[in-house]
Amino acid sequence: MRYGLIALGFFFAATIGVVVADEAPSPRQRMVVLTDIEADPDDTQSLVRLLLYANAIDIQAIVATTSVHQKDRIAPESIRKVIDAYGQIQPNLKKHARGFPTAQSLNGRVSEGLPLYGMTGVGDDKDSPGSRRIIELLDNEDDRPLWISVWGGPNTLAQSLYRIRKDRSAEETKRLVSKLRVYTISDQDDSGVWMRNEFPGLSYIVSPGRYERSTWGAINQVIDGIDNTTISNQWLADNIQQSHGPLGAQYPDTAWGMEGDTPAYLGLIPNGLNVPERPDWGGWGGRYELSQPTDDEIEVGREVQGGVPIKSETRPIWTNADDTFAPRVFQEHKRAERPDKTTHSGNRVTLWRWRDDFQNDFAARMDWSLKKYADANHPPRPQLAHPDTFTVKSGDRFRLDAGGTTDPDGDSLSYTWMQYPEAGSSPDVKVDFGIFPENVYQVNRVAPDVSKSETMHFILKVTDKGTPPLTRYKRVIVNVEPK
């Protein structure tokens, strides 16, 4: 559809009469967690956060597993301990948003793999309650993909795939594998690369190689030149651990790095930015491109931390992609915000660029565990006064308009329009913002000159002035045709 200024008259009505904020959309993404909980406190940290989003993600199983850091032990009792704490605050969470499951139902979804490491836990006699549960979920008559969020070793999933291939036809195996979506926190045993090489149809997000090259590491990386307050130990103590009820009290101090496993599900949270089926579009879990890493890139012949051998990748996988980003700078006078003059580039930028937003979201949800609705903050509800996808020609003026945006608490709102060049068809196809501000609810832009059809992504970021400030987004895709 050709879109120009004529479309400015289309406004969507604001949502009214909603009793609770931030309702989970339907259908939610369904997910299985594989966790080597107790190998590092960060699994418990990630589980605490996840349960605060139990209304937004359909958690269908939480499986205790091993990893290279915990080879012969599983700890399902530690999962249940955190869920029991969640059960104490679940009634209060329901005052703020619908859909939070009971602790009893979540405890019924706790399962376990074998206390065996890597491929020693894969074979004819290696089935476990966890591997059988994954197969059961794949067999369910549910059209939604099944996300496997891997926080430790993935050999429980490897056993599921081993069993499916052994017992089912090639056609049925292919069909079931096509329903899987894996996001794993590096390779924490030797079954990950085995699955990627043995099952070429398996959708797999991973940063092969050593942890230093991972995208997920951005969640706790201290970045020079930006404010790192929201990942500090003091911030965690003030906003999560202390005086925030029984679930916050379960959040342990950081030992190695804060919440290294959380990126494996951040991209499934519905926030207007995340598009789970398009890792290349970027979101809270980072941005990934479908490519085949070379042996030199991942340093084949070395080992991942703990001793997992790094082996060659034999086909394209969803793996590291680079962004270039200038953080927002807030000013005392005149324009309230502008892009910093210093830009940052790299694969970790794709994740930490959103870090303050998802940390503040975490803090607000922890507040929900104790506070009344009127005393807590809830996210804004962005709207667009035009379609979220439209087409222009080179040289056309077009408007991006957030008319109709509201906030459930009546908070003042800040708007930012950002182009996301790397999410489009080419990072070189850009709109010149020039001297014009980005921090207004509607902006006019001119489509760039193109020689072939191109696609641009623009992100509307709406942040309220509540405590903590909360952010939601809208993604607008603009197709540009040559004159």
ZAZAMI-431512 format. One record per residue (C-alpha): residue in one letter; x, y, z. Coordinates in steps of 0.001 Angstrom, whole numbers, padded with zeros to 6 digits, always signed. Layout:
! residues N
AXYZ...
! end
This chain:
! residues 483
M+000000+000000+000000R+001314+003448-000902Y+001420+005619+002207G+001916+009352+002454L+000624+012247+004496I-002918+011319+003558A-002774+008515+006111L-002362+010937+008972G-006081+010929+009591F-006172+007292+010696F-006104+007076+014469F-006584+004035+016647A-008805+004438+019688A-007002+004286+023024T-007700+001301+025235I-010200+002138+027957G-011888+000394+030800V-009112-002117+031505V-009119-003291+035105V-005484-004397+035249A-002457-003280+033254D-000168-005055+030818E-002396-008000+030014A-000577-010837+028320P-001552-011185+024640S-002899-014450+023294P-001269-016653+022306R+001766-016364+024545Q+005029-017988+023508R+005322-021433+025056M+008649-022316+026605V+010648-025063+028306V+013562-024091+030578L+016640-026313+030911T+018604-025123+033943D+021757-026293+035714I+020489-024503+038799E+023017-024499+041697A+026010-024543+039338D+026033-020742+039685P+023668-018386+041545D+022709-016742+038256D+020229-019523+037385T+018287-018739+040548Q+018465-015045+039699S+017064-015717+036226L+014310-017926+037638V+013201-015217+040075R+012834-012778+037178L+011127-015337+034926L+008384-016051+037459L+007471-012363+037484Y+006689-012807+033764A+004800-016073+034194N+001670-014348+032859A+003479-013183+029709I+005304-016426+028764D+003628-019841+028816I+006097-021801+030958Q+005333-025432+030126A+008274-027131+031841I+011287-026259+033987V+013844-029056+033794A+016810-029443+036162T+019886-030438+034173T+023642-030809+034313S+026299-028724+032556V+030053-028552+032212H+029970-026616+035491Q+027872-029274+037273K+028407-032631+035614D+026842-035182+037950R+024131-033384+039884I+020697-031908+039262A+018729-029771+041715P+014956-029737+041040E+014360-028955+044730S+015981-025550+044207I+013485-024762+041441R+010578-025631+043715K+011967-023467+046498V+011797-020381+044272I+008341-021329+042990D+007100-021673+046576A+008259-018109+047265Y+006453-016993+044109G+003301-018632+045442Q+003314-016272+048414I+003174-013189+046195Q+001121-014554+043271P-002191-013195+044668N-000740-009686+044732L+000696-010005+041213K-002833-010736+039980K-003890-007279+041148H-001583-005783+038522A-002007-008125+035534R-004062-011140+034601G-002799-014607+033892F-000320-015436+036656P-000455-019225+037219T-000581-020723+040686A+002536-022053+042353Q+000880-025466+042451S+000511-025541+038671L+004113-024385+038149N+005451-026976+040586G+003616-029578+038533R+005725-028523+035528V+009074-029048+037272S+010958-031989+035803E+014489-033336+035587G+017066-034696+033211L+019633-037341+034059P+022553-036475+036368L+024909-037231+033484Y+027142-034893+031514G+026702-034077+027839M+026613-036930+025338T+027072-039513+028095G+023415-038728+028832V+022233-039402+025268G+021442-042895+024008D+019085-045862+023996D+018676-046068+027768K+019003-042355+028572D+015388-041185+028602S+014360-038994+031533P+011203-037285+032761G+012535-034085+031187S+013251-035589+027758R+009874-037316+027717R+008153-034071+028678I+009662-032253+025697I+008396-034963+023341E+004962-034812+024954L+004820-031058+024395L+005882-031445+020760D+003143-034038+020252N+000485-031730+021677E-001979-030278+019184D-000607-026777+019590D+000367-024711+016554R+002723-022518+018556P+006454-023211+018323L+008103-024659+021422W+010957-022504+022695I+013737-024275+024594S+015464-021755+026858V+018800-023364+027726W+020601-022020+030809G+023032-024920+031208G+023729-028091+029255P+021157-029020+026572N+021597-032795+026643T+018014-033356+027848L+016819-031856+024557A+019446-033900+022700Q+017965-037055+024215S+014473-036004+023091L+015752-035590+019540Y+017656-038883+019712R+014482-040686+020809I+012292-038987+018198R+014664-039902+015360K+014912-043492+016583D+011172-044059+017084R+009511-041882+014445S+009563-041708+010667A+011892-039280+008918E+008904-037166+007910E+007527-037040+011459T+010976-036266+012880K+011330-033365+010477R+007882-032054+011438L+008553-032167+015171V+012029-030630+014844S+010511-027770+012844K+008400-026829+015881L+011466-026252+018071R+013189-022914+018690V+016358-023102+020804Y+018096-020181+022505T+021082-021461+024437I+023583-019628+026632S+026730-020729+024792D+027674-024420+024646Q+027774-025781+028200D+028181-029378+027143D+029106-031268+023972S+025525-032087+022932G+024802-028626+021516V+027024-028846+018458W+025908-032477+018012M+022270-031351+017709R+023107-028510+015325N+025054-030827+013053E+022727-033849+013253F+019441-031930+012860P+019906-029294+010148G+016281-028169+010414L+016649-027232+014096S+016332-023480+014691Y+019178-022622+017067I+020309-019305+018554V+023811-019500+020030S+027157-017737+020263P+029587-020616+019563G+033041-020367+021065R+034252-018868+024283Y+032053-016773+026573E+033996-013617+025724R+032454-013506+022252S+028898-014155+023431T+026005-011756+022914W+024310-012797+026158G+027319-011543+028165A+026113-007997+027566I+023531-008372+030312N+026166-007924+033012Q+029033-006265+031135V+030208-002922+032518I+030386-000624+029480D+032744+002355+029460G+031028+005639+028731I+027494+004718+029839D+025639+004531+033139N+025881+000973+034486T+023849+001611+037640T+021037-000841+036874I+023393-003848+036922S+025195-002819+040112N+024996-004885+043277Q+023558-001927+045148W+020778-001487+042586L+019918-005173+042893A+019854-004925+046679D+017629-001833+046649N+015222-002849+043878I+015089-006647+043983Q+016557-008354+047023Q+015701-006320+050114S+012244-005215+051277H+010602-006721+048195G+008960-009757+049695P+009695-013484+049720L+010496-013796+046021G+012964-010909+046090A+014605-012476+049139Q+015306-015589+047038Y+017442-013549+044606P+021057-014443+045529D+024121-012226+045374T+026100-012376+042160A+029085-014732+042122W+030347-014690+038515G+027984-012466+036551M+024441-011235+037072E+021758-013271+035285G+023809-014677+032455D+020884-016942+031545T+018129-014321+031366P+018760-013365+027698A+017540-016843+026750Y+013951-015687+027365L+014019-011861+027292G+013109-011893+023603L+009855-013756+024321I+008393-011022+026530P+005679-009114+024626N+006750-005472+024675G+006111-004212+021143L+009790-004569+020199N+010391-008315+020455V+009443-010469+017445P+010509-013978+018510E+010363-015471+015027R+012716-012766+013711P+015949-012830+015736D+017463-010601+013028W+015063-007771+013933G+016561-007315+017402G+014978-007097+020832W+015619-007458+024544G+017429-010773+023976G+019809-009239+021414R+019953-009477+017636Y+021169-012498+015673E+021727-013229+011995L+021441-016533+010153S+025002-017366+009153Q+027657-020076+009392P+030538-019075+011686T+033993-019911+010383D+036464-022046+012286D+038664-018997+012826E+035789-016916+014233I+034929-019426+016915E+038494-020693+017409V+037909-024341+016624G+040361-026490+018572R+040070-024443+021755E+037574-025061+024547V+034609-023169+025906Q+035022-022266+029588G+034870-025439+031653G+036275-027657+028926V+033628-028031+026196P+035517-028585+022916I+034808-026026+020187K+033950-027847+016951S+033161-026649+013439E+029668-025464+012548T+028418-027317+009476R+025475-025098+008521P+023971-021648+009155I+022671-020932+012661W+021260-017846+014360T+024411-016269+015716N+026175-013005+016577A+025276-009821+014706D+026630-006303+015169D+024784-003056+015904T+026071+000501+015988F+024279+002558+018600A+024493+005979+020244P+022961+005951+023750R+020443+008636+024637V+021755+011608+026609F+019368+013558+028836Q+019931+017297+029135E+019142+019893+031803H+017958+022513+029329K+016378+022811+025875R+015926+019490+024040A+015238+016901+026730E+017289+014193+025070R+019562+013595+022115P+021819+010819+020824D+025260+010788+022400K+028157+011899+020202T+029923+008644+021093T+028717+005499+019321H+029291+001869+020282S+029515-001096+017911G+029570-004859+018300N+027381-007886+018932R+026890-007104+022620V+025497-003691+021741T+022456-005503+020326L+021473-006475+023867W+022793-003833+026275R+021182-001014+024280W+017877-002099+025916R+019330-002989+029323D+018040-000096+031415D+014563-000676+029976F+014359-004338+030953Q+016031-003761+034312N+013479-001090+035217D+010730-003435+034023F+012077-006120+036369A+012110-003672+039293A+008525-002604+038616R+007295-006174+038537M+009068-006871+041790D+007138-003926+043226W+003946-005611+042042S+004654-008473+044419L+003866-006232+047411K+002287-002929+046362K-001296-002017+045665Y-002150-001191+042071A-002418+002519+042818D+001025+002592+044462A+002956+000844+041679N+003950+001732+038136H+002613+000032+035014P+003889+000278+031441P+002529+002741+028893R+000409+001624+025946P+001925+002906+022706Q-000316+003363+019700L+000224+004396+016098A-001935+006813+014137H-001179+004850+010959P-000449+001257+009893D+002672-000410+011276T+003804-001230+007725F+003505+001071+004707T+005246+001933+001440V+006730+005181+000122K+008869+006167-002845S+012315+007742-002787G+012036+011411-001909D+008531+011124-000386R+007853+012826+002910F+006216+010580+005484R+005170+010957+009076L+005645+008658+012061D+002904+009348+014560A+002275+007941+018056G-001146+009524+018373G-003442+007640+020737T-000694+006508+023124T-001835+006305+026748D-000583+005373+030196P-002697+003355+032669D-001427+005399+035634G-001867+008784+033951D+001901+009370+033923S+003633+011918+031731L+005246+010251+028732S+008496+010680+026807Y+008702+009665+023143T+011714+008652+021069W+011715+007663+017395M+014777+005658+016362Q+015683+004086+013063Y+017091+000575+013458P+019201+000295+010277E+020576-003184+010990A+017050-004629+011231G+016184-003401+007744S+017210-004736+004366S+020533-002863+004490P+022273-000938+007293D+023269+001635+004663V+019663+002648+003922K+019128+005439+006415V+016970+008486+006947D+018806+011704+007733F+017325+013013+010981G+019491+016138+010666I+018665+018849+013182F+015139+017602+013713P+014298+016150+017127E+013544+012477+017676N+011889+012981+021054V+008422+014099+019965Y+005356+011961+019423Q+005204+012696+015692V+008082+013251+013268N+008313+013991+009542R+010993+012306+007474V+012049+012029+003820A+012571+008623+002238P+016145+008076+000989D+017036+007520-002649V+017166+003813-003459S+017908+001888-006651K+015852-001152-005621S+013172-001990-003081E+014448-001552+000471T+012999-001893+003963M+013577+000382+006967H+012656-000304+010592F+011715+002499+012972I+011230+001927+016698L+008880+004075+018733K+010058+004055+022337V+007569+005361+024909T+008761+005795+028496D+006670+007015+031394K+007918+009199+034217G+006789+006824+036934T+009052+005072+039438P+010784+003118+038060P+010307+004499+034534L+008781+001893+032216T+009143+001541+028460R+007115-000068+025692Y+007594+000101+021943K+006033-000018+018505R+007912-001179+015441V+007125+000502+012122I+008345-001039+008858V+008644+001370+005931N+009131-000100+002471V+010936+002253+000078E+010537+001921-003684P+012624+003695-006317K+011040+006687-008070
! end
